[in-house]
């Protein structure tokens, strides 16, 4: 006899997301490079963060989220937010804790539009694009 299925027991556990991501995973190198670009633009991000005033959703996270949606060809912000809730790799890339979970998709879309229209977003994507060309992430057509 197989026995009866039991509901999950409530257990306190500590999960370090960076330990869940394989040392050989390609996103480790990409994250380091994205973080370097963000660090260079840090003063401009600080100004933008003061304007937006949403501590649970930083401009840096919103821009990294666009990189994720591009890499994984997500078709909508709603779908991205749904999958972010259970994708530890993406939470790690966005520097979010597991307990923070995903973004509210409507707040995400609203704040995302504000961030994308900022000059610092254009600089971020220009630097990421140039880096991708140097590192061979993209190819010419």
C-alpha positions as CSV (number, residue, x, y, z in Angstrom):
1,X,0.0,0.0,0.0
2,X,1.3,3.4,-0.9
3,X,0.1,5.4,2.1
4,X,-1.7,8.6,2.3
5,X,-0.4,11.9,0.9
6,X,0.3,14.4,3.5
7,X,0.0,18.2,3.2
8,X,3.2,20.1,3.4
9,X,4.4,20.8,6.9
10,X,5.2,24.3,7.9
11,X,8.9,24.5,8.3
12,X,11.2,27.4,8.8
13,X,14.0,27.3,6.2
14,X,16.6,29.7,4.9
15,X,17.1,29.8,1.2
16,X,20.0,31.7,-0.2
17,X,19.1,32.3,-3.8
18,X,22.7,32.8,-5.0
19,X,23.4,29.3,-3.7
20,X,20.6,27.9,-5.8
21,X,22.1,29.2,-9.1
22,X,24.8,26.9,-10.5
23,X,28.3,28.4,-10.6
24,X,28.4,27.6,-14.3
25,X,25.1,29.2,-15.2
26,X,25.5,31.8,-17.9
27,X,23.4,34.3,-16.1
28,X,26.0,34.6,-13.4
29,X,28.4,36.4,-15.7
30,X,25.6,38.4,-17.2
31,X,24.4,39.5,-13.8
32,X,27.9,40.7,-12.8
33,X,28.1,42.8,-16.0
34,X,24.6,44.2,-15.5
35,X,25.5,45.1,-11.9
36,X,28.7,46.8,-13.2
37,X,26.6,49.0,-15.6
38,X,24.2,49.8,-12.8
39,X,27.0,50.8,-10.5
40,X,28.4,53.2,-13.1
41,X,24.9,54.8,-13.4
42,X,24.2,54.7,-9.7
43,X,23.9,58.5,-9.1
44,X,21.4,58.8,-11.9
45,X,19.4,55.8,-10.6
46,X,19.4,57.4,-7.1
47,X,17.8,60.6,-8.6
48,X,15.2,58.5,-10.5
49,X,14.4,56.5,-7.4
50,X,13.7,59.7,-5.5
51,X,11.3,60.7,-8.3
52,X,9.5,57.4,-8.4
53,X,9.4,56.7,-4.7
54,X,8.5,53.0,-4.9
55,X,10.8,51.1,-2.5
56,X,9.5,47.7,-3.4
57,X,10.3,48.1,-7.1
58,X,13.6,49.9,-7.8
59,X,14.4,51.3,-11.3
60,X,17.4,48.9,-11.4
61,X,15.1,45.9,-10.9
62,X,12.7,47.2,-13.6
63,X,15.5,47.5,-16.1
64,X,16.9,44.1,-15.2
65,X,13.4,42.8,-15.6
66,X,13.4,44.1,-19.2
67,X,16.6,42.2,-19.8
68,X,15.0,39.0,-18.5
69,X,11.8,39.5,-20.6
70,X,14.1,39.9,-23.7
71,X,16.3,36.9,-22.9
72,X,13.3,34.6,-22.2
73,X,11.0,36.2,-24.8
74,X,8.2,36.9,-22.4
75,X,5.2,38.1,-24.2
76,X,3.7,40.4,-21.5
77,X,4.4,42.1,-18.2
78,X,1.5,40.2,-16.7
79,X,3.0,36.8,-17.6
80,X,6.5,37.9,-16.4
81,X,5.1,38.9,-13.0
82,X,3.3,35.6,-12.7
83,X,6.4,33.6,-13.5
84,X,8.7,35.7,-11.4
85,X,6.7,34.5,-8.3
86,X,8.1,31.0,-8.7
87,X,11.3,31.5,-10.6
88,X,14.2,31.6,-8.2
89,X,16.7,32.4,-10.9
90,X,14.9,35.5,-11.9
91,X,14.5,36.6,-8.3
92,X,18.2,36.2,-7.8
93,X,19.0,38.2,-10.9
94,X,16.8,41.0,-9.7
95,X,18.3,41.0,-6.2
96,X,15.0,40.1,-4.6
97,X,14.5,37.9,-1.7
98,X,12.4,34.7,-2.1
99,X,10.0,36.1,0.6
100,X,9.5,39.3,-1.5
101,X,8.1,37.2,-4.4
102,X,6.8,38.9,-7.5
103,X,5.6,42.4,-8.4
104,X,2.0,43.4,-8.7
105,X,1.6,43.4,-12.5
106,X,-0.4,46.6,-12.8
107,X,2.0,48.5,-10.5
108,X,4.9,47.0,-12.4
109,X,3.5,48.1,-15.8
110,X,2.9,51.7,-14.5
111,X,6.3,52.1,-12.9
112,X,8.0,50.4,-15.8
113,X,6.7,53.0,-18.3
114,X,8.0,55.8,-16.1
115,X,11.4,54.2,-15.8
116,X,11.7,53.5,-19.6
117,X,11.0,57.1,-20.4
118,X,14.0,58.3,-18.2
119,X,17.3,59.2,-19.7
120,X,19.1,56.8,-17.4
121,X,17.2,53.9,-19.0
122,X,18.5,54.9,-22.4
123,X,22.0,55.0,-21.1
124,X,21.6,51.6,-19.4
125,X,20.4,49.9,-22.5
126,X,23.1,51.6,-24.7
127,X,25.8,50.3,-22.3
128,X,24.2,46.8,-22.1
129,X,24.0,46.7,-25.9
130,X,27.6,47.8,-26.4
131,X,28.7,45.3,-23.8
132,X,26.7,42.5,-25.5
133,X,28.4,43.3,-28.8
134,X,31.9,43.3,-27.1
135,X,31.2,40.0,-25.4
136,X,29.6,38.3,-28.4
137,X,26.1,37.9,-26.9
138,X,24.6,39.1,-30.1
139,X,25.5,38.7,-33.7
140,X,25.3,41.0,-36.7
141,X,22.8,40.3,-39.5
